[in-house]
Amino acid sequence: LPLKKILNACRVETSILFKPSRPWGWPTHLMVEPSSHCNLACKLCPVTAGLEREQGLMEFATFKKIIDEIGDYIFTLLLWDWGEPFLNPAIYDMIAYAAPKGIKTISSTNAHVFAHRENADKLISSGLDTLICAVDGITQETYQHYREGGRLESALDGIRMVVARKRALGSEKPLVNFRFIVMRHNETEVPHLQEFAQSLGV
C-alpha cells in the first residue's frame, strides 16, 4: 500500500479516537452513484417509491474530478446506490480510471445489462474487482415478487455471460458475488442456494 494511504488511514482512526471538530484525514472509502435510473421497480426501493430528486447519470468529468482530489487516500470505491449503475455507459471508464490509483472497486447490479456480450467484455476489461449480482429468487415467481419488472432468466443470462467471458479472456476479475436477500416469500429457496450458485460458476 502507498505510504500516503497508510498515513491518511492512521489520521482517520486517530480522529475517531479524539473526535476533533474537523477530521484529521480524508475519507478512506467512497460511495459513488453512477446512475439514479433503474430498469426495475423493486419493492421498498426509494427509486420505485419516487425519490424527490433529479434523475440522471454522473458525467465522467465529474467522477474524474472527485478521484483526482481524493483518489490517493481511498482504499475502496463502491459504485452503486439506489440506481442501476451499469445504465451509465461511462461506468467502465470510471472503473478503469480508479484502478491505477490502487483503489479496490466494487459494484452491485441486477445483471440484466450483462446478457449482452459487449457489456460483459467492457466490464472485464475495466478491471472491476468485485461484482455483486442481486438476485433475490431462483424461480421467476419469487424473483418478480420483489424485483418487479425483472426477468430472472435475463439476470441469470447476464451472470453466465460475465462468468463465461472471464474464462474466455483469462481474467481473474471481477469476483462475481451472488446476493440473495432472504424474505418471507423466498425463504423456502435457501436450502437450494449453494447448489444454484455453484451451477452459475459464482
C-alpha positions in Angstrom: 0.0 0.0 0.0 1.2 3.5 -0.7 2.5 5.3 2.4 0.1 8.2 1.7 -2.9 5.9 2.1 -1.5 4.3 5.3 -0.7 7.7 6.9 -4.2 9.0 6.0 -5.8 5.9 7.5 -3.9 6.5 10.7 -5.1 10.1 10.8 -8.7 9.0 10.3 -8.5 6.4 13.0 -7.0 8.9 15.4 -9.8 11.3 14.6 -12.3 8.7 15.6 -10.5 8.3 18.9 -10.0 12.0 19.8 -13.1 13.4 18.0 -11.7 16.8 16.8 -14.1 19.4 15.5 -12.8 18.7 12.0 -11.4 15.3 10.9 -7.7 15.0 10.5 -7.8 12.8 7.4 -9.5 12.3 4.1 -12.2 9.6 3.5 -10.8 6.1 3.2 -13.9 4.7 1.4 -16.0 6.4 -1.2 -19.5 5.6 -2.5 -20.5 7.0 -5.9 -23.9 6.6 -7.6 -23.2 6.5 -11.4 -26.9 6.3 -12.2 -30.0 7.3 -10.4 -32.1 5.5 -13.0 -33.1 1.8 -12.8 -34.6 -0.7 -15.2 -36.5 -2.5 -12.4 -39.1 -1.4 -9.9 -38.2 -3.3 -6.7 -40.4 -3.1 -3.7 -39.1 -1.0 -0.8 -36.6 0.8 -3.1 -36.7 4.6 -3.0 -36.4 4.7 -6.8 -39.7 2.9 -7.1 -41.3 5.0 -4.4 -40.2 8.2 -6.2 -37.2 9.9 -4.8 -37.7 13.6 -4.7 -34.5 14.5 -6.6 -33.4 15.0 -10.2 -32.8 11.7 -12.1 -29.6 11.4 -14.2 -26.3 9.9 -14.9 -23.0 11.1 -13.5 -20.7 12.5 -16.1 -17.2 11.1 -16.4 -15.7 14.5 -15.9 -17.4 14.9 -12.5 -16.1 11.4 -11.5 -12.6 12.2 -12.6 -12.6 15.4 -10.6 -13.5 13.5 -7.5 -10.9 10.8 -8.0 -8.2 13.4 -8.8 -9.0 15.1 -5.5 -9.2 12.1 -3.1 -8.1 9.0 -5.0 -4.7 9.0 -3.4 -6.3 8.4 0.0 -9.2 5.9 -0.5 -8.9 2.2 -0.3 -12.3 1.2 -1.6 -14.7 2.6 -4.2 -18.3 1.4 -4.1 -20.0 2.2 -7.4 -23.7 2.0 -6.7 -26.5 3.3 -4.5 -30.2 3.2 -5.5 -30.0 3.2 -9.3 -28.6 0.5 -11.6 -25.0 1.7 -12.1 -24.5 0.0 -15.4 -27.1 2.0 -17.1 -24.4 4.7 -17.2 -22.2 3.9 -20.2 -19.3 5.9 -18.6 -19.1 3.5 -15.7 -16.5 1.3 -17.4 -14.2 4.4 -17.9 -14.8 5.3 -14.2 -13.6 1.9 -13.0 -10.6 1.9 -15.3 -9.7 5.4 -14.1 -9.7 4.4 -10.5 -7.7 1.2 -10.8 -4.2 2.7 -11.3 -4.6 4.6 -8.0 -4.7 1.3 -6.1 -8.4 1.6 -5.3 -10.4 -1.6 -4.9 -13.6 -1.2 -7.0 -16.9 -2.9 -6.1 -20.2 -2.5 -7.8 -23.7 -4.0 -7.5 -26.1 -4.8 -10.3 -29.3 -6.6 -11.2 -27.2 -8.1 -14.0 -29.7 -7.7 -16.9 -27.3 -5.5 -18.9 -24.7 -8.2 -19.0 -26.8 -10.6 -21.0 -25.2 -8.6 -23.9 -21.7 -9.9 -24.6 -20.2 -6.4 -25.3 -21.2 -5.2 -21.9 -19.6 -8.2 -20.2 -16.4 -7.6 -22.2 -16.3 -4.0 -21.2 -16.8 -4.9 -17.6 -13.9 -7.3 -17.6 -11.6 -5.0 -19.5 -12.4 -2.2 -17.0 -10.7 -4.1 -14.2 -13.5 -4.2 -11.7 -12.6 -6.2 -8.6 -15.9 -7.4 -7.4 -19.4 -7.5 -9.0 -22.3 -8.1 -6.7 -25.3 -9.6 -8.6 -28.5 -9.0 -6.6 -30.9 -11.9 -7.4 -33.5 -12.5 -4.7 -35.2 -15.5 -6.1 -34.3 -18.7 -8.0 -37.7 -19.0 -9.7 -39.5 -16.4 -11.7 -42.3 -16.4 -9.2 -40.2 -15.5 -6.2 -37.9 -13.2 -8.2 -40.6 -11.0 -9.6 -42.3 -10.8 -6.2 -39.7 -8.3 -5.1 -37.9 -7.3 -8.3 -40.9 -6.1 -10.3 -40.3 -5.7 -14.0 -37.4 -8.1 -14.0 -36.9 -11.4 -15.7 -34.9 -14.0 -13.7 -33.6 -15.6 -16.9 -32.2 -12.3 -18.1 -30.4 -11.8 -14.9 -29.0 -15.3 -14.9 -28.0 -14.9 -18.6 -26.1 -11.8 -17.5 -24.3 -13.7 -14.8 -23.5 -16.6 -17.0 -22.2 -14.2 -19.7 -19.8 -12.5 -17.3 -18.5 -15.8 -16.0 -18.1 -17.2 -19.5 -16.3 -14.1 -20.8 -14.0 -14.1 -17.7 -12.9 -17.6 -18.6 -12.6 -16.9 -22.3 -10.5 -13.8 -21.7 -8.4 -15.5 -19.0 -9.3 -12.9 -16.4 -9.5 -13.4 -12.6 -11.6 -10.3 -12.2 -14.3 -9.5 -11.3 -15.1 -11.8 -8.4 -18.8 -12.5 -9.0 -20.8 -12.4 -5.8 -24.4 -13.9 -5.9 -26.5 -11.9 -3.4 -29.8 -13.2 -2.1 -31.8 -11.2 0.4 -33.9 -13.7 2.5 -37.5 -12.6 2.8 -40.7 -14.4 3.8 -41.7 -15.1 0.2 -38.3 -16.7 -0.8 -37.0 -18.3 2.4 -38.0 -21.8 1.2 -35.4 -21.5 -1.6 -32.4 -21.0 0.9 -31.6 -24.8 1.0 -31.1 -24.7 -2.8 -28.9 -21.6 -3.0 -25.5 -23.2 -2.7 -26.1 -25.7 -5.5 -27.8 -23.0 -7.6 -24.9 -20.5 -7.2 -22.3 -23.2 -8.0 -24.2 -24.1 -11.2 -23.7 -20.4 -12.3 -20.0 -20.5 -11.5 -20.1 -17.7 -8.9 
